Amino acid sequence: MNIDRAVFAFAGLIVLASLALGYFVSPYWFLLTAFVGLNLFQAAFTGFCPAAMIFKALGLKSGNAFK
């Protein structure tokens, strides 16, 4: 697995978890979904992603999007 796939998998997991938490616990959890979406949007243009930096430090290989 490379950094790109790890970032997408992690973002998807967080979105699904926040949707479940927003439905079952509190609607304020939907703000986490919005944060993940905004972070993915800005990463598409800037290439800056905190999760990608963490995955790189963990030793995952670079992909095309995050180097």
C-alpha positions in Angstrom: 0.0 0.0 0.0 1.3 3.5 -0.8 0.6 6.8 0.9 -2.1 7.8 -1.6 -4.2 4.7 -1.0 -3.6 4.9 2.8 -4.9 8.5 2.9 -8.0 7.6 0.9 -8.7 4.6 3.0 -8.2 6.6 6.2 -10.4 9.4 5.0 -13.1 7.0 4.0 -13.0 5.3 7.4 -13.2 8.6 9.2 -16.1 9.8 7.1 -18.1 6.5 7.7 -17.3 6.6 11.4 -18.4 10.3 11.7 -21.6 9.6 9.8 -22.4 6.7 12.1 -21.6 8.8 15.2 -23.6 11.8 13.8 -26.6 9.5 13.3 -26.4 7.6 16.6 -24.7 10.0 19.0 -24.9 13.6 18.1 -25.2 15.7 14.9 -22.1 17.6 15.8 -20.1 14.6 14.6 -21.1 15.7 11.0 -18.6 18.5 11.4 -15.8 15.9 11.3 -17.1 14.7 8.0 -17.0 18.3 6.7 -13.4 18.7 8.0 -12.3 15.6 6.2 -13.9 16.7 3.0 -12.3 20.2 3.2 -8.9 18.7 4.0 -9.2 16.4 0.9 -10.3 19.3 -1.2 -7.4 21.5 -0.2 -4.9 18.6 -0.5 -5.9 18.2 -4.1 -4.6 21.7 -4.9 -1.8 22.1 -2.4 -0.4 18.6 -1.9 -0.3 19.2 1.8 -2.0 16.5 3.9 -1.2 15.9 7.6 -2.2 12.2 7.3 0.1 11.7 4.3 3.0 13.1 6.4 2.2 10.6 9.2 2.0 7.7 6.8 5.3 8.7 5.2 6.9 8.8 8.7 5.5 5.3 9.3 7.4 4.1 6.2 4.8 3.8 3.5 6.0 4.3 -0.1 5.2 7.5 -2.0 2.4 7.5 -4.5 1.6 9.9 -7.3 -0.4 12.5 -5.3 1.6 12.7 -2.0 5.4 12.6 -2.2 
